[in-house]
Amino acid sequence: MKKFLGLVVLALMIGVETEAKVKLPHLLGDNMVLQQNSNARLWGWADGGKTVKVTVSWSNDTYTTKADAQGKWKVSVKTPAASFTPLSITFDDGDKTTISNVLSGEVWVCAGQSNMEMPIKGFNECPVDDYNHVVADAVNSSGIRHAKIPSIMRMKPQEDAKTEWIDCNPNTVSEFSATGYFFARMVSRTLNIPVGLIEANKGGSRVESWLNEENLRKYTDESLDSLENVKKYPMDYMRPLVWGNATFHPILNYTVKGILFYQGCSNVDDHRAQYAERLSLLAKQWREQFDLGEIPFYYVEIAPFFQGDVNNTNSALLREQQYKALSLIPNSDMVCTNDAVYPSETHNIHPAQKQKVGERLAFIALNETYGMKAFRCKSPSFKSMEVKDHQVRLLFNDTYLGFTRQYGFEGFEIAGADKVFHKANQSQSQYSWFTGELSITISSDEVPNPVAVRYCFRNFQLGNVANMAGLPLIPFRTDDWD
C-alpha cells in the first residue's frame, strides 16, 4: 500500500513539474528567424511569480524576468548580425526548454488577402509562373524560412496561433507565399543574409477585417455584434475585426523589420471612398501594436481584373485610393501591377506573375530600407499636363530619364468637354535638353479640344508605358468625373 501511495505521489510530482515547464508561443520555435541587430522580444507563460532565465548560444549574456500573476513573461535579447550559422536559445524556469536551428536575419510580415496568401504551387486554376523552375532553384534558398499563421476568426484578440517555422527547400517551397518568397529570395541573395517571413493573411478580407475594436468604433460604421455581422456578411472573409484578432494579433510581440501588404479587391465596392484613410489607419495601428517605431509599410496595387465589366472604373477608383494612401502613410511605398497581368487573365483575380510583384517589393526594400540606392524602385506617376494645339503634353515623376519606348504608347484616353473618352491615336515622348524635362505628347483625332486624360483607368486595361527601370506607369486620371 505504501509503495502504491508513493507511486501516486511521484506521478503527481511529475505532473506538477510538467505543468510548471515554461510554455512558449508557437511562433517561438525551432527554425525561427530572429531580427538581426535588435533587442528581439521573447515571451511566454510560466507559473505566476516564477523566474525565467534565458540564455543564448551567441553570447554569455543571461536574461532574467519574472512571470506576472497571470503567468505571462517577456524579455528582450540582443541579437547578433545576420548569419547562416545555426543558433539556439534556452528558457529555464527550473525545467529547461531549448529551441534550435535559429537564424539571425531580416523578418518581414506578409499580410493582406488571397494574392498575398497565394502559394508558389498556386490555387486551383490559378498557377504561378515557372513553378518547376522555382522548385528546382529552392535548393539555393535554405536561408529563407516562413511561418504561416492559420486564418481563423475570433471576437477577442488571441495571444497564440498554431504555427511552425519551415525552412525552404525544394520539398517545402511550394507552400510559401509566392509574393513573399520572391521578395525574400531577392533580399536574401542580394544582402547574403537569412530572411524570415511571417504570413498572416486571409483571402477575401477587407481592410476593415484587420482593424481593431477601438478603430472600428471610432472611424467606421461597422457593427461589432457577431450575430449581426454573420447576417450582414454571409461570406465570413468580409467580416470586420475577427481576422485581425486571431490571425494577426498573435504575432504582435514578434520583432520584425517591416510589413508587406497586398489587399484591396474586397473593398472595390465596399467603402471604397474611405479606403485610403482606412489603409493609413491600419498601418498606424499595426505600427503602434508592434511598438517598433515607424517600420516600413510596402504594399501592392490591385491588379487589373474585369470586376463585372472590363470597361467600368470601380477597380480603377480603388487603385486611385491606394495611390492616395502613399501621401497619408509615412515610410511607405507601392508596387504598380498594371503590366503584371496577361491579356488572357481578365477573369483571373489571382494573376500568375507573382515574381514581378515580389521582386518589386524587394527593390523598394533594398533601396529605401537597406540603402542600396542603385536599385531603381519607383514606378513613374503623373505630374502635370498642358494642352496646346489640340495636343496634350504630359509630365511624369520618377522616369529615371527615359521610357522603354519613344512612340506607340498604349493605354492613354482623351476627353473633351463632353466627358466622352477616346483612345489616343498619336503619342510620342520628347526630351528637352534645355529644361531636362521628359514628356509624352498625345492626341486623338476625335478630340480636337482636349480637357482630360486617363491612363489605364478601367477595371482591366493594360498599358505599355514604363520607365528606364522597366517599371510601369501608375494608372491615373486628370479629371474628377464620377
N, C-alpha and C positions, 0 to 999 in steps of 0.2 A: 504493500500500500504506500509506504513512504517513497519507494522507488517511483511509483506511478505519479505521486504528487510532485516529486522532484522533476520528472519529465514535463509535467504540465507547466510548472513554474519556469523551467528552461525555455519551453516553447513560447510562453508569454513574453519572457525577456527578449527572445529573438524577434518576436513580433514587434515589441516596442522599439528595438533597435532599428528594424526595417522601417517602421513608421517615422523614426526620427531622422533618417537619412535625408540629406539635403535634396530638394526637388528643383530641377531646372525646367524652364520653359522649353518646348520642343525646338524653338529657334536657336537655342544654345546646345550644340551637339557636335559629334564627330563631323569632320569635313567642312566646318563652317569657315567663313572668311571674315576676319576682323578688319575694321577700317584702320589702315596704317597710320602711324604717327599721330595717334589720337589718344584721348582718355576714353577708351571704349567702355560702355556700360555693360555690366553683367548683373543678372538679377535672378531671383528665385524665391523659394519658400523653405522654411525650417520651423522647428518648434519655436513658439513665441519666446523672445528674450535670449535665444541661443546665439552664441558667437559662431560666425562663419569665417574661416580663413581661406584666402585664395592665393595660390602660388602659380607661377608661370614658368615655362621652360626657358624663356629667352632672357630672364634676369633673375637676380637673387631677391627681388622685392617680394614682400608678403603683404597682402592687403587684407585688412580685418574690418568686419562690420558686424552688426547685431540685428537679428530679426526683430521686427516690432511685435506688438501684441497680437496682430493678425498673422504673424509668421512671415511677413514679407521682408526681404532684404535686397539691397542694391549696393554695388560697388563699382568704381571706375578703375580700370587698369591701363597703365601706359603701354601702348603697343609699339612694336618696332617698325622700321621701314619695311616696305613691301619686299617679299622674298618668296621663292618657291620651296623654301625649307620647311618641312612639317614642324608644327609646334604643338604643345599640349598645355592644358590648364587643369589644375586640381582644386576642387572645392572640398573643404574639410570642416564638418561640424561635429567631429568625433567619429565620423564614418566617411571615408574619402570617396569622392566621385571624380573621375578623370575623363576629360574629352580629348580626343587625339586627332591627328592629321589636320590640324588647324593651319590655315594660311593667313598671312597678313597681306592686305592688298587694298583695292578700292571696292566699295559696296554701294550699289545703286538699287533703288526701288523701281520696279516695273508695274505701274498702276494704270487703271483705265478699264476698257471693256474688251470685247472679243478680238479686236485687231491687235491688242497687246497680248492677250491670252493665247492667240493662235500659235500652236507649236510648230516646230520645224517639220513635223510629219503632216501638217495641215489639218483642216477639218474635212468632213465628208464633202466631196465635190469641190473642195477649195484647196488646191495644192499650194505648196511653197516652191518657188523656182529652184531647180538644181538640187533636189533633195539628196540623191545618191552622192553627189559630189561633196555636199556639206557633211554627210555622214562619214565619208572617207577621210575628209580633212580634219574631222574632230579629234583625230589622234594627236594633232598639234595644239589642242586646246585644253590640256589637262589642268591648267591653272584657273579654269573657269568653273565655278560652281553655282548651283541655284537651289533655292528653297521655295517651293510652291505652296502658298497659303490656301487651304481649302476655301472654296466660295460657299459660305454659309451665311445665314441671316440670324440676327439676334436683336431684340429690342433694347438690350443693355450692353454697354461696352464689355468686351471679353479680354481677359488678360493672357490667354494662351490659345494656340491653334495647333492642331496636329500636323506637323510637317517634319521634314528632314532635309539636310543638305546633301545634294547629289553632285559628285564630281563628273566633269564632262569627258566622254569618250565615245567612240562610235556606237556603243550599245545604249547610251543614255541620251545622246544629244537630241534625238527625235522629240523628246518631251519638253525641251527648253522652249520658252517663249522665243519665236523666231525674231521678232524685232529686238528683244532684249539680247539674244545670243549674238546677232550680227553687230550690235553695239559693243558688247563685251569683247568679242573677238578682235575688233578693230582697236579698241583701247588697250587690251591686254598685249597684243603683238606690237603695237606702236611704243608703248611705255615699258614693255617687257616686265609686266607685273601680273599677279593674280587679280581676278575680278569676280566679285560675288554679286549675284542677282537675287533680290527678294521679290517674288512675283505675287502681288496682292491685287487681283483684278477680278472682274465679273462681266461676262458677256451681256450686252444689252443695257448695262447700268447707265443711269443718268448722272449728271454731276451732283444732283440732289441726293443720290444714293450714298454718297460719301461724306456729305455734310453732317456735322454732329447735331445733337438736340438743341444746343444753345443757338447755333447759327440758323438752323431751320426755323426755330421760333421767332428769331429776331428779324430775319431777312427774307423769309418766304411765307407762302400761304399753305404750305404742306401740312397735312394732318399728321399727328404723332400717335393717333389711335390705330392700333394694329388691325382691328377688325374693319375699320373704315377703309384702310389702305388695301386690304385684301379685296374689298368690293370695288374700290376705285381703280386698282391696278391688278387685274386678274393675272397678268404676266408678272411673276414675282421680281424679275430683274429691274422693273420700273420703280419699285418701291423705295421711298426715301429712308435714310437713317440706317436701315438694318444691315446693309453690306459693309458700311464703314465700321459699324460696331463689332462685327465678327470677323471680317476679312482683312481689315486694315488696322484696327486698334491693337491687336496683339503684337504688332511689330514696332510700336512707337518707342519702346525702350532701347531698341537696337541703334547703334551708332552707324550712320550712313553718310555717304558723300553727297548724294543728291537724289532727285526724283525724275523719272521718265514717265510721261503721261500720254496715253493715246485713247481718246474718248470723244464723243460728241454726236454720234449718229442718232442716239435715242433722244437727243434734245433738239433735233431738227424741227419737229413740230410740237415741242413741249417746252414752254418758257424760253423760246429761242432768243427773244429780245433781251432777256436778262442774263444770257449765257456768259458774256464777258465778265460781268460783275460777279457772278457766282463762281466762275472758274478762278478769278482773283481771290475771292473769299476762301475757296478751298485751298489754294496754295498758301495763303496766310494761315489758315487753320492748321494744316499739316506742319508748317514750319514751327508754329508755336507748340504743337504737341510733341514734335521731335526734340524741341529745345536745343537745337544745334546752330542757331543763327539763321541767316538768310541763305540757306542751302540752294543750289541750283534747281530750277524747275524748268525742264525742257519738254516740250510737248509737240504733238503731231497733228497737223491739219487733217480733217477727214477727207478721204479720197473721193474722187468723182464716183457717183452712183445714181442710178435712174430715179430713185425715190418717188416712184409713181409716174413720173414724166421726165424724160431726159432734158426737155427744154424749159422746165419750170425752174424756179430760183430758190426754193425753200432750203436746199442744201447750201447754195451759194451764200445765202444770208447767214447761215450758221458759220460758214468759213469766215465771213466778214467779222463776225463776233469773235472768232478765235484770233484773228489778226489784231483786232482792237484790244484784246487781253494783253498783248505784248506791252502796251503803254501803261497797263494797270499793274502788272506783276514785275517787281524788280528782280534782277538776276534771272531773267527768263529768256527763252528763245523758242522759235517754232520751225518745224520742218514742213516745207511745202511738198505736196504729194501729187501735183497735177500731172506729172509725167510718169508716175509710178503705177499706172493702170494701163492694161492693154485695151485696145478698142473693142475687143470681144467681151470685156468684163462689165458691160453696162449693168447687168443684173447680179453681179458678184460683189457683195458688201465686204468680202474678205479677199482683196487683191493678192496676187501671188508674189509680187516683187517686194518682199519684206527686207531683202538685203539693202536696197536703196534706202529704205526708211531707217533701219538700224544704224547703217553706216553714216547717214546724215546726222543722226543724233550724236554719233561718236565724233564727227567732225566739229560739231558745236562744242562738245565737252573738251576735246583736245585743244581747241583754240581758246575758249572762254574760261574753262575751269583749270586746265593744265598749262595754259600759257604758251601753247605751240602755235604762234601766230602765222606760221607758214600755211596752216590749213585754212582754206577759204570755205567758210561755213554758212554764209548768208545767201538766201535767195534774193534776187532783185525784187524791188517793190516800187509801186507807183509813187512818183514825187510831184509832178505838176504837168499841166497841159496848156497848149497855146493854139488857138485857131487862127489860121492865116491862109487866104487864097483857097478856100474850100478844103484845106488840109488840116490835120491835127498833128501837132508836134508834141511828143510825149517824152518826158524826162523821168529817169529812174534812179533809185538808190541802189548801192551795192552791185554794180555791174562788173566790178574789177576791170574796168576799162575795155569792155567788149562784150559782144554776144557771140553765140556759136554759129550764127549765120548773119548775113548782111541784108538779105531781102527774102521775100516769100514767107513772112511771118503769119502764122495761123492762130486764130483764137480771138482776134480783135473784132468788135462790132461798134458801129457808129449810129447815133440817132440825131435827128433834128428836133425841132420844137414839137413835132407830133408824137414824140416819145416812142417811135417805132424803130427798132434796131435792125440794121442791115450789116451783112458781112463786109468787112474792109477788103476791097479787092486790089488795093495797091499799098505796098508797105516797103520801107527801106530804112536802114539805120544810117546815121550820119555822125561823124565825129568832128568837132570844131577844134582846130589847133589853136584858135585864139582864146577860147573860153575853157577848153578842156572838157566840154560837156559832150556826153554821148546821148543821142536821141534816136527815137524811131518816129518816122513820119508816116501817117496812114491816111487813107481817103476811101470814099465809096462813091461810085457814080450815081447812086440812088440818094445820096445825102449831100446836096450842094451847100447846105449851111449847117455844119455840124454844131451840136450843142453838148453832147455827152458821148463818152466812150466806156465800153465794158470789155473786160478780158476774161474769157472762160467763166463768165458769171452765170452759169447754168448748172443744173444738177449734174449733168455729165457732158462735159465739153473739154477736149484735150487740146492744149496749145503746143507751140514748139519754140517759145521764147525762153532762152536760158543764158545765163551769164558765162563769163570766161571759165568759171569753175564747173560749168555744166549743170548748175542748179536752176530749177525752173522759176519763172516769174510767178509771184503770188497773185492769184485771181483778184480782180478789183473792179470797182465801178466809180465813175466820177459824178454820177447823179445820186439823188436821194429819193428816186421814184419808187414807190412800193407797189 
